[in-house]
Amino acid sequence: MLDLLVNADSTEACHLSTFSPNIGRTIEIDSIEALTPSLKDEKATWEEADFTEDIDSFRAYLEDIERNTEITNTIENTDIEIEEIVAAEVLNNDGISISAAELISREIEQIPCLVEPILHKTGLACIAGSSDTGKSSLLRYLCMCVVSGKSDFLGFPIHAEYKRAIYVSTEDDEIAISYLLRKQNEDLQEEASSLEGLRFVFDTENLIYDLDMELTKQPADLVCIDAFSDIYRKSMIEGNQVRSFLNEYSQLGQKHQCLMLFLHHCGKRTENVAPSKHNLLGSQSFEAKMRLVMELRNDLTDNTMKHLCIVKGNYLSSDHKNESYRLHFTNNMTFVNTGERIPFENLTKAACDRRPDLGETSEEDGELKAIFELILSDSAMSYSDLWNSIKVVCKVSKATAKRKISKALAAGIIRKDENGRYYIPREDFVDAVVVEEEEPEIDDGIKYQLLLPPYIRNDTDT
């Protein structure tokens, strides 16, 4: 189909263009006469209609001409062969494909990140959760950290190019946002001017167009949309519609090289099951379109704690997707990473119901404590070394050994350091250690135990 475009700056000699979406370029032709010399032979001609003041009417006129088969035949018989012009343009164009050789030669060794390694630089991502888990607070806190020039977010390095973010708020108005920003800034202690790069959008009627204009005017590192269900007004279970809708935001993120981060909701009673990408409301197509899905949930035993769970990460190793990041939720609605990781299966209501009350020790926990005091009494171990040692000591299978590690973590009997090594917190077991000689010096805080028990050391050496 020939697409006729009008130059509004000229009425007597408007130029027409042919546009081919496959090659993405425009071919301009000087005048109507150059394209169709016999156009004036038609019943409806330029001279018979006055379009000098109404360019929209002229556009409508041209559309009528385009639908007329006689005009199509006239164009085909002109001296200018449109097909030859388009073919020539195709030969001069590199096309839409990129060779594997070119991609490899770029030497991209890791995915560019906004927050390393969790949040990638461009594309689609999502944070989901039940109501009142702090999702909006976490997104605002992320935006404030990005635009204020903070070096990290929850201990993960920030690599912001523009130090700007856009926050689309459909649930909180200007007054609420003003209060919430001031509240969170009590912890950040930033000057108001340092948050100039954070812009809020409250009108979502023409959101794609408005975001495109905002990002064209001022590029940003991050666009947060709170919430998806308020801007998507079609059926949540129609996969094709969901993917088509999200594709517009994906293309917008690619165009402006920024991350589009959606806030979404989980289904009812999902706290009864382990964190999962399948907990999200609506079609599976939503989750499938995301490159990263995080679930934020409350700690069921401590209302000052939250769990950030990465349930899908196309660019992340499995180490990030099996255990939660335990976060302290402050009175000012900011977050602090405690450094603790809790296995997903221990975050369910059923798992919490099995835990003993504070100050009590179940028979099973007593047995676990004895096992880990024996194995980790003077050491810090990697995960593989630990479950191997449990297999030898307890004479159990690999799967059972791993379950014991998960239960010990949930009960606080052991902890995991930043290098992935497991240890017993000094304060938790010092009274249980029998000291035959000089009592060791106890520093403030937590000490790692450095030496393996002799029987394990000898077994390892062999």
Backbone torsions as a table, in degrees:
resi	resn	phi	psi	omega
1	MET	NA	136.1	179.9
2	LEU	-86.5	127.5	-179.1
3	ASP	-103.8	118.1	-176.7
4	LEU	-99.9	124.7	-178.6
5	LEU	-117.1	143.0	-173.3
6	VAL	-110.9	138.2	174.0
7	ASN	-90.0	110.6	-174.3
8	ALA	-69.9	-13.0	-178.4
9	ASP	-81.1	-8.8	-179.2
10	SER	-136.8	133.5	-179.3
11	THR	-110.1	-33.7	-177.8
12	GLU	-81.6	-28.0	-179.2
13	ALA	-136.9	57.8	179.2
14	CYS	-65.1	142.2	178.4
15	HIS	-94.8	150.6	176.4
16	LEU	-110.8	155.6	179.7
17	SER	-134.1	149.8	169.2
18	THR	-105.6	136.5	-176.7
19	PHE	-125.0	125.3	178.5
20	SER	-111.8	110.1	-178.5
21	PRO	-63.5	-19.1	-178.7
22	ASN	-74.9	-28.8	-179.5
23	ILE	-108.2	-8.8	171.8
24	GLY	65.9	27.0	179.9
25	ARG	-133.5	158.8	-178.3
26	THR	-112.2	135.8	178.5
27	ILE	-110.7	117.0	-176.2
28	GLU	-95.3	140.4	177.1
29	ILE	-123.5	137.1	-164.8
30	ASP	-60.6	-40.2	-174.0
31	SER	-155.1	169.7	176.8
32	ILE	-61.0	-42.2	-177.9
33	GLU	-62.8	-35.5	-179.2
34	ALA	-66.2	-34.4	-178.9
35	LEU	-83.1	-42.9	-176.6
36	THR	-135.2	85.4	-178.0
37	PRO	-57.9	-30.2	-176.6
38	SER	-96.0	16.6	-178.2
39	LEU	-59.2	-35.2	-177.4
40	LYS	-70.3	-12.2	177.8
41	ASP	-75.5	-15.9	179.9
42	GLU	-72.1	159.2	-178.6
43	LYS	-62.5	-42.7	178.9
44	ALA	-95.9	115.9	-178.6
45	THR	-125.0	170.2	178.3
46	TRP	-56.8	-43.4	-174.9
47	GLU	-67.6	-29.7	-175.4
48	GLU	-77.5	-13.7	-179.8
49	ALA	-124.1	138.1	-178.8
50	ASP	-96.3	103.9	-179.2
51	PHE	-112.9	14.6	-172.5
52	THR	-67.5	-21.9	-177.6
53	GLU	-114.3	-11.5	-177.2
54	ASP	-127.8	91.0	-176.6
55	ILE	-69.8	-27.3	177.9
56	ASP	-65.1	-37.7	177.4
57	SER	-64.6	-36.7	178.8
58	PHE	-65.8	-38.6	177.1
59	ARG	-61.7	-43.7	178.7
60	ALA	-62.3	-37.7	179.2
61	TYR	-62.3	-43.4	-179.8
62	LEU	-65.8	-35.7	177.9
63	GLU	-63.7	-38.2	176.2
64	ASP	-63.2	-40.7	179.0
65	ILE	-62.8	-41.8	-177.2
66	GLU	-63.3	-33.1	179.9
67	ARG	-78.3	-9.3	-177.2
68	ASN	-85.3	119.6	-176.2
69	THR	-65.8	-27.5	179.3
70	GLU	-66.7	-39.2	178.5
71	ILE	-67.7	-37.4	177.2
72	THR	-59.7	-42.4	177.9
73	ASN	-65.2	-38.4	179.1
74	THR	-61.6	-43.2	-179.6
75	ILE	-63.1	-40.5	-178.2
76	GLU	-64.8	-26.3	-176.8
77	ASN	-93.4	4.0	-179.3
78	THR	-75.5	166.1	179.0
79	ASP	-67.5	-26.6	-179.4
80	ILE	-88.7	117.3	-179.5
81	GLU	-92.8	107.1	-176.4
82	ILE	-60.8	-39.6	-178.4
83	GLU	-62.6	-35.6	179.1
84	GLU	-68.0	-38.7	179.5
85	ILE	-63.7	-47.7	-179.7
86	VAL	-61.9	-42.2	178.8
87	ALA	-60.8	-40.5	178.6
88	ALA	-64.0	-38.8	179.5
89	GLU	-66.4	-37.5	178.5
90	VAL	-62.5	-40.3	179.6
91	LEU	-65.9	-31.6	-178.1
92	ASN	-87.9	-3.1	-176.6
93	ASN	-105.9	145.6	-179.3
94	ASP	-74.2	-12.1	179.9
95	GLY	84.8	-173.1	-175.6
96	ILE	-99.9	-7.3	-177.8
97	SER	-95.0	156.5	176.7
98	ILE	-128.0	132.4	-176.3
99	SER	-74.4	153.7	177.1
100	ALA	-62.0	-35.2	179.8
101	ALA	-61.1	-41.5	179.6
102	GLU	-66.7	-41.0	-179.9
103	LEU	-64.3	-42.8	179.5
104	ILE	-66.2	-36.7	-177.9
105	SER	-66.8	-15.5	178.0
106	ARG	-71.9	-18.7	174.5
107	GLU	57.7	45.5	174.9
108	ILE	-77.7	111.3	-175.0
109	GLU	-94.4	-19.2	176.0
110	GLN	-152.8	157.0	-179.3
111	ILE	-68.8	126.6	176.5
112	PRO	-59.7	135.6	-174.2
113	CYS	-123.3	147.6	168.4
114	LEU	-84.9	-46.7	173.3
115	VAL	-124.2	108.0	-172.1
116	GLU	-81.1	131.8	-0.9
117	PRO	-99.5	9.8	-167.1
118	ILE	-77.3	-57.1	-173.3
119	LEU	-96.5	116.0	178.1
120	HIS	-71.6	163.9	-172.1
121	LYS	-73.6	-40.2	-177.4
122	THR	-132.2	158.8	177.3
123	GLY	112.4	-158.0	-175.9
124	LEU	-114.3	140.3	175.9
125	ALA	-145.7	165.7	-175.2
126	CYS	-147.2	144.2	166.4
127	ILE	-121.8	129.8	-175.5
128	ALA	-128.7	168.1	178.6
129	GLY	168.1	169.9	175.3
130	SER	-71.8	173.7	180.0
131	SER	-68.0	148.5	175.2
132	ASP	62.9	39.7	174.8
133	THR	-106.0	-7.5	177.8
134	GLY	97.6	21.1	-176.9
135	LYS	-62.5	-48.4	-179.2
136	SER	-64.3	-39.2	178.5
137	SER	-62.0	-40.0	179.9
138	LEU	-66.6	-40.2	179.5
139	LEU	-67.3	-43.4	177.7
140	ARG	-62.4	-41.8	179.7
141	TYR	-62.6	-40.5	176.1
142	LEU	-60.2	-48.2	-179.8
143	CYS	-60.3	-43.1	-179.3
144	MET	-63.8	-38.2	178.2
145	CYS	-67.2	-39.7	-178.8
146	VAL	-66.2	-48.1	-173.0
147	VAL	-78.4	-25.0	-178.1
148	SER	-84.6	-2.8	176.6
149	GLY	84.5	19.0	176.9
150	LYS	-60.8	148.0	-178.3
151	SER	-80.0	-20.6	-177.8
152	ASP	-149.8	163.1	173.6
153	PHE	-129.5	114.8	-176.8
154	LEU	57.4	29.1	179.2
155	GLY	89.5	-2.1	178.9
156	PHE	-100.7	132.1	-175.2
157	PRO	-60.1	138.8	175.9
158	ILE	-99.3	132.9	176.3
159	HIS	-121.8	72.8	-178.1
160	ALA	-88.0	130.1	179.7
161	GLU	-84.8	-41.7	-175.5
162	TYR	-107.3	-19.2	-173.9
163	LYS	56.9	45.1	176.9
164	ARG	-138.3	149.1	179.8
165	ALA	-147.7	154.0	176.0
166	ILE	-121.2	131.1	-179.3
167	TYR	-118.3	116.5	177.8
168	VAL	-93.6	114.8	-176.0
169	SER	-111.9	116.7	177.6
170	THR	-105.7	-12.5	-175.7
171	GLU	-107.9	-27.3	178.9
172	ASP	-115.2	134.6	179.5
173	ASP	-88.4	-174.5	-175.4
174	GLU	-61.2	-40.3	-178.9
175	ILE	-65.1	-45.7	-179.9
176	ALA	-63.2	-44.1	-179.7
177	ILE	-63.2	-39.6	178.7
178	SER	-58.8	-44.5	178.7
179	TYR	-65.4	-46.2	-175.8
180	LEU	-65.0	-37.6	178.0
181	LEU	-65.0	-43.1	178.9
182	ARG	-64.0	-38.8	180.0
183	LYS	-63.0	-49.0	-178.7
184	GLN	-68.4	-30.5	-178.9
185	ASN	-72.8	-12.4	174.9
186	GLU	-63.5	-29.3	175.3
187	ASP	-86.1	-39.2	-178.0
188	LEU	-74.3	-33.2	179.6
189	GLN	57.0	47.5	178.7
190	GLU	-99.8	147.3	171.7
191	GLU	-67.5	147.4	-179.2
192	ALA	-56.4	-35.4	-177.8
193	SER	-64.9	-26.9	-178.6
194	SER	-75.2	-11.1	177.7
195	LEU	-103.8	15.1	-179.5
196	GLU	-60.9	-28.5	-177.5
197	GLY	-76.1	-4.4	179.1
198	LEU	-98.6	114.8	-178.9
199	ARG	-112.7	143.2	-179.4
200	PHE	-112.7	140.1	177.4
201	VAL	-120.9	126.7	-178.6
202	PHE	-112.6	-20.4	179.3
203	ASP	-96.4	119.7	-174.7
204	THR	-113.5	17.0	-175.7
205	GLU	-61.4	-47.5	178.3
206	ASN	-122.5	61.3	-166.7
207	LEU	-65.3	-45.6	-179.0
208	ILE	-58.4	-48.3	-179.8
209	TYR	-62.4	-45.4	-178.0
210	ASP	-63.9	-41.6	179.0
211	LEU	-65.9	-39.0	178.3
212	ASP	-60.4	-43.5	179.2
213	MET	-66.2	-42.4	-180.0
214	GLU	-63.7	-43.8	-178.4
215	LEU	-71.9	-29.8	175.4
216	THR	-69.2	-40.5	179.6
217	LYS	-69.3	-44.8	179.7
218	GLN	-142.1	105.5	178.8
219	PRO	-59.1	150.3	179.9
220	ALA	-134.3	159.2	177.7
221	ASP	-83.9	-26.6	-168.3
222	LEU	-148.3	137.7	171.2
223	VAL	-124.2	118.6	178.1
224	CYS	-104.3	131.4	-179.0
225	ILE	-118.1	110.5	-174.4
226	ASP	-123.0	93.8	17.2
227	ALA	-135.5	162.2	-177.0
228	PHE	-59.0	-43.5	-175.2
229	SER	-64.8	-16.9	179.2
230	ASP	-87.8	-23.0	-179.8
231	ILE	-101.4	-16.7	176.6
232	TYR	-99.8	112.9	-171.1
233	ARG	-107.7	13.4	178.4
234	LYS	-104.4	-172.2	-177.9
235	SER	-67.5	131.0	-179.0
236	MET	-74.5	-14.5	-176.2
237	ILE	-102.6	-0.2	177.5
238	GLU	-88.5	100.6	-173.8
239	GLY	-58.9	-42.9	-178.1
240	ASN	-63.7	-39.7	179.8
241	GLN	-68.0	-40.7	179.5
242	VAL	-62.9	-47.2	-179.0
243	ARG	-64.0	-41.2	179.3
244	SER	-63.2	-41.1	178.8
245	PHE	-64.3	-47.1	-178.3
246	LEU	-68.5	-27.1	-179.2
247	ASN	-61.7	-32.7	177.4
248	GLU	-63.0	-40.3	179.7
249	TYR	-74.1	-33.0	175.9
250	SER	-63.1	-45.4	179.1
251	GLN	-65.5	-36.5	178.2
252	LEU	-64.9	-41.9	177.6
253	GLY	-64.4	-39.5	177.6
254	GLN	-67.4	-40.6	-179.6
255	LYS	-60.4	-43.0	-175.2
256	HIS	-103.8	6.1	176.1
257	GLN	52.8	55.6	178.0
258	CYS	-139.0	165.1	179.9
259	LEU	-91.9	130.5	175.3
260	MET	-102.4	108.8	-173.5
261	LEU	-111.1	113.6	-177.0
262	PHE	-94.8	144.3	168.6
263	LEU	-99.9	128.6	-178.7
264	HIS	-133.8	175.6	-176.5
265	HIS	-118.1	153.2	174.9
266	CYS	-96.8	161.7	179.3
267	GLY	-70.0	166.1	179.7
268	LYS	-64.9	146.1	176.2
269	ARG	61.2	20.7	177.4
270	THR	-71.1	-14.2	176.3
271	GLU	-68.4	-12.1	177.9
272	ASN	-80.9	-10.2	178.9
273	VAL	-122.4	167.1	-179.2
274	ALA	-68.4	154.1	175.8
275	PRO	-54.8	137.7	-177.2
276	SER	-162.2	151.7	175.6
277	LYS	-66.8	-17.3	-179.9
278	HIS	-81.7	-4.3	179.8
279	ASN	-79.6	-12.0	-175.5
280	LEU	-69.9	148.0	177.3
281	LEU	-68.8	150.1	169.8
282	GLY	84.9	-159.3	-173.5
283	SER	-67.6	148.4	174.5
284	GLN	-64.6	-18.9	-179.3
285	SER	-63.3	-30.0	177.8
286	PHE	-62.6	-52.0	179.8
287	GLU	-62.6	-39.0	-177.6
288	ALA	-64.9	-31.7	-178.4
289	LYS	-75.7	-23.3	-178.5
290	MET	-78.5	140.8	173.1
291	ARG	-85.8	-20.3	179.8
292	LEU	-143.0	133.2	174.6
293	VAL	-129.7	125.2	177.5
294	MET	-117.8	143.3	174.7
295	GLU	-117.2	128.1	177.3
296	LEU	-107.1	126.5	179.2
297	ARG	-138.9	157.9	-179.7
298	ASN	-75.2	148.1	169.1
299	ASP	-77.0	124.8	-172.7
300	LEU	-77.3	-7.2	179.3
301	THR	-114.4	-10.9	-178.6
302	ASP	-145.3	110.2	-175.1
303	ASN	-74.3	-0.9	174.8
304	THR	-95.5	2.0	-176.6
305	MET	-117.2	144.6	174.5
306	LYS	-126.3	161.2	177.7
307	HIS	-124.2	117.8	175.2
308	LEU	-94.6	115.0	-174.1
309	CYS	-116.1	121.5	175.8
310	ILE	-88.2	104.4	-174.9
311	VAL	-96.9	-12.0	172.8
312	LYS	-152.5	132.7	177.4
313	GLY	-153.9	99.0	-176.2
314	ASN	-61.1	-24.9	-176.3
315	TYR	-111.1	13.5	-176.6
316	LEU	-115.8	149.6	176.0
317	SER	-76.0	166.3	-177.7
318	SER	-65.1	-20.1	179.6
319	ASP	-58.2	-30.1	-178.5
320	HIS	-85.7	-11.3	-168.2
321	LYS	-115.4	17.3	179.6
322	ASN	-118.0	-21.4	-177.7
323	GLU	-132.2	147.6	179.6
324	SER	-80.1	159.4	168.1
325	TYR	-97.2	115.7	-176.4
326	ARG	-82.5	120.7	-174.4
327	LEU	-114.5	140.5	172.6
328	HIS	-89.0	125.7	179.5
329	PHE	-97.2	110.2	-172.8
330	THR	-78.1	169.3	177.5
331	ASN	-64.8	-21.9	179.7
332	ASN	-98.0	16.9	173.0
333	MET	66.6	30.8	170.6
334	THR	-109.3	176.0	-172.5
335	PHE	-130.0	143.7	176.9
336	VAL	-129.3	127.3	178.4
337	ASN	-75.8	119.6	-178.6
338	THR	-77.8	-15.0	-176.3
339	GLY	87.1	-5.8	-179.7
340	GLU	-87.2	144.1	176.1
341	ARG	-121.1	131.1	-179.4
342	ILE	-119.8	128.4	178.0
343	PRO	-56.6	141.5	-177.3
344	PHE	-54.6	-39.5	-175.0
345	GLU	-66.8	-14.7	179.8
346	ASN	-95.1	7.5	-179.5
347	LEU	-100.7	2.6	-178.8
348	THR	-82.2	160.7	178.7
349	LYS	-63.3	-38.2	179.9
350	ALA	-63.1	-41.2	179.4
351	ALA	-65.5	-39.7	179.6
352	CYS	-68.8	-33.3	178.2
353	ASP	-65.9	-25.6	-179.9
354	ARG	-81.4	-13.6	-179.5
355	ARG	-73.6	142.3	176.4
356	PRO	-71.4	156.3	176.4
357	ASP	-64.3	159.6	-179.0
358	LEU	-59.5	131.0	178.4
359	GLY	96.4	-14.4	178.4
360	GLU	-104.7	154.5	178.4
361	THR	-128.9	119.6	179.2
362	SER	-72.5	164.7	178.7
363	GLU	-62.3	-40.0	179.7
364	GLU	-64.9	-42.2	179.3
365	ASP	-65.2	-34.2	177.5
366	GLY	-63.2	-40.5	177.9
367	GLU	-66.9	-42.3	178.6
368	LEU	-61.6	-42.7	-179.2
369	LYS	-62.0	-40.4	179.8
370	ALA	-65.0	-40.8	-179.8
371	ILE	-63.4	-48.0	-174.9
372	PHE	-76.4	-27.2	173.7
373	GLU	-67.0	-33.5	178.4
374	LEU	-69.7	-44.0	-174.5
375	ILE	-82.6	-38.1	-174.7
376	LEU	-109.4	19.5	-175.6
377	SER	-58.7	-36.0	-179.4
378	ASP	-130.8	36.7	-174.6
379	SER	-156.2	164.8	166.6
380	ALA	-125.1	131.6	-171.5
381	MET	-124.5	152.4	170.4
382	SER	-72.7	166.5	-177.3
383	TYR	-61.1	-46.1	-177.8
384	SER	-66.0	-40.5	178.2
385	ASP	-64.7	-35.8	-177.1
386	LEU	-68.9	-49.0	-178.8
387	TRP	-69.5	-28.8	175.0
388	ASN	-64.9	-40.6	179.1
389	SER	-65.9	-39.2	178.6
390	ILE	-63.9	-39.8	177.5
391	LYS	-57.3	-44.6	-177.3
392	VAL	-69.7	-46.7	-175.1
393	VAL	-69.6	-45.4	-174.5
394	CYS	-94.5	-9.2	-179.1
395	LYS	56.5	53.5	-179.2
396	VAL	-124.2	172.6	179.5
397	SER	-75.9	168.2	178.0
398	LYS	-61.0	-43.7	-179.3
399	ALA	-62.6	-42.7	179.0
400	THR	-65.0	-40.1	178.8
401	ALA	-61.4	-41.8	179.7
402	LYS	-67.3	-35.8	177.4
403	ARG	-65.1	-35.6	178.2
404	LYS	-65.0	-38.0	177.1
405	ILE	-63.2	-44.3	179.8
406	SER	-62.0	-43.4	-180.0
407	LYS	-66.2	-38.7	179.5
408	ALA	-66.7	-37.5	176.0
409	LEU	-63.0	-47.3	-178.9
410	ALA	-62.6	-35.4	-179.3
411	ALA	-82.3	-6.1	179.6
412	GLY	80.2	11.6	180.0
413	ILE	-71.0	-37.9	176.5
414	ILE	-127.0	165.5	176.5
415	ARG	-137.1	166.4	-178.5
416	LYS	-120.0	129.2	-179.4
417	ASP	-87.8	179.8	-175.1
418	GLU	-67.2	-16.4	178.3
419	ASN	-95.0	5.9	178.5
420	GLY	81.5	14.6	179.0
421	ARG	-97.9	143.2	-176.0
422	TYR	-99.4	142.5	-177.3
423	TYR	-150.2	165.1	174.1
424	ILE	-98.0	125.2	176.5
425	PRO	-58.5	130.2	-175.5
426	ARG	-55.2	-42.6	-176.2
427	GLU	-66.1	-21.9	-176.3
428	ASP	-84.6	-20.4	-173.6
429	PHE	-133.4	3.6	-175.0
430	VAL	-60.9	-34.0	-178.8
431	ASP	-72.7	-21.1	-177.7
432	ALA	-85.7	-13.7	-178.3
433	VAL	-82.8	126.5	178.5
434	VAL	-84.8	118.7	-178.2
435	VAL	-102.7	113.9	-176.8
436	GLU	-87.1	-29.2	-178.5
437	GLU	-114.0	-133.8	-177.0
438	GLU	-71.0	135.3	-179.7
439	GLU	-69.3	129.9	-177.9
440	PRO	-68.0	152.5	177.8
441	GLU	-71.3	137.4	-179.0
442	ILE	-110.4	116.1	176.9
443	ASP	-85.5	165.0	173.0
444	ASP	-68.3	143.8	179.0
445	GLY	90.5	-155.3	-173.1
446	ILE	-107.7	133.7	176.3
447	LYS	-106.6	140.9	171.4
448	TYR	-86.2	145.2	177.2
449	GLN	-92.5	134.8	-165.0
450	LEU	-104.0	-23.9	-171.8
451	LEU	-113.0	140.7	176.0
452	LEU	-77.2	148.0	171.2
453	PRO	-59.3	149.0	-174.8
454	PRO	-56.3	-40.1	-174.8
455	TYR	-69.7	-31.7	177.9
456	ILE	-74.5	-38.8	179.5
457	ARG	-62.9	-42.4	-179.8
458	ASN	-67.6	-37.9	179.4
459	ASP	-66.3	-39.1	179.3
460	THR	-66.2	-39.3	-177.5
461	ASP	-65.3	-33.0	-178.5
462	THR	-79.9	NA	NA
